């Protein structure tokens, strides 16, 4: 074999070697590309997960807000109930005072009637004494 043929053979071997290297390089490049794509996909998945977590947090916050609103509503309800209770209490007291005044007026009327009856009895006794004196004086006249 001439040195020229050997040279060409060597070049052919080198060419094949470069070809194989190039092929491996392209394969590694494609693998790196697929790896980057998988990494981007994992990153998108993590981002979606973070978004779902933020959504759950917002939902929990809305729930807490609704709970605070319900609590305030219960408070207002209790306040209203207390206010109504105080109103009812004031009304009961007012009615009680009214009944007490009515009883007082009744007692006054009774005392007035009692005083009137007493005066009437006094007048009756006075008339009785007057009649007694008249009878006395009649007896004296008859006897005298």
ZIZIBEL-V544201 format. One record per backbone hydrogen bond with DSSP energy under -0.5 kcal/mol. NH is the residue of the N-H (numbers start at 1). CO is the residue of the C=O. If there is no record, write none. Layout:
((NH & CO) (NH & CO))
This chain:
((6 & 2) (7 & 3) (8 & 4) (9 & 5) (10 & 6) (11 & 7) (12 & 8) (13 & 9) (14 & 10) (15 & 11) (16 & 12) (17 & 13) (18 & 14) (19 & 15) (20 & 16) (21 & 17) (22 & 18) (23 & 19) (24 & 20) (25 & 21) (26 & 22) (27 & 23) (28 & 24) (29 & 25) (30 & 26) (31 & 27) (32 & 28) (33 & 29) (34 & 30) (35 & 31) (36 & 32) (37 & 33) (38 & 34) (39 & 35) (40 & 36) (41 & 37) (42 & 38) (43 & 39) (44 & 40) (45 & 41) (46 & 42) (47 & 43) (48 & 44) (49 & 45) (50 & 46) (51 & 47) (52 & 48) (53 & 49) (54 & 50) (55 & 51) (56 & 52) (57 & 53) (58 & 54) (59 & 55) (60 & 56) (61 & 57) (62 & 58) (63 & 59) (64 & 60) (65 & 61) (66 & 62) (67 & 63) (68 & 64) (69 & 65) (70 & 66) (71 & 67) (72 & 68) (73 & 69) (74 & 70) (75 & 71) (76 & 72) (77 & 73) (78 & 74) (79 & 75) (80 & 76) (81 & 77) (82 & 78) (83 & 79) (84 & 80) (85 & 81) (86 & 82) (87 & 83) (88 & 84) (89 & 85) (90 & 86) (91 & 87) (92 & 88) (93 & 89) (94 & 90) (95 & 91) (96 & 92) (97 & 93) (98 & 94) (99 & 95) (100 & 96) (101 & 97) (102 & 98) (103 & 99) (104 & 100) (105 & 101) (106 & 102) (107 & 103) (108 & 104) (109 & 105) (110 & 106) (111 & 107) (112 & 108) (113 & 109) (114 & 110) (115 & 111) (116 & 112) (117 & 113) (118 & 114) (119 & 115) (120 & 116) (121 & 117) (122 & 118) (123 & 119) (124 & 120) (125 & 121) (126 & 122) (127 & 123) (128 & 124) (129 & 125) (130 & 126) (131 & 127) (132 & 128) (133 & 129) (134 & 130) (135 & 131) (136 & 132) (137 & 133) (138 & 134) (139 & 135) (140 & 136) (141 & 137) (142 & 138) (143 & 139) (144 & 140))
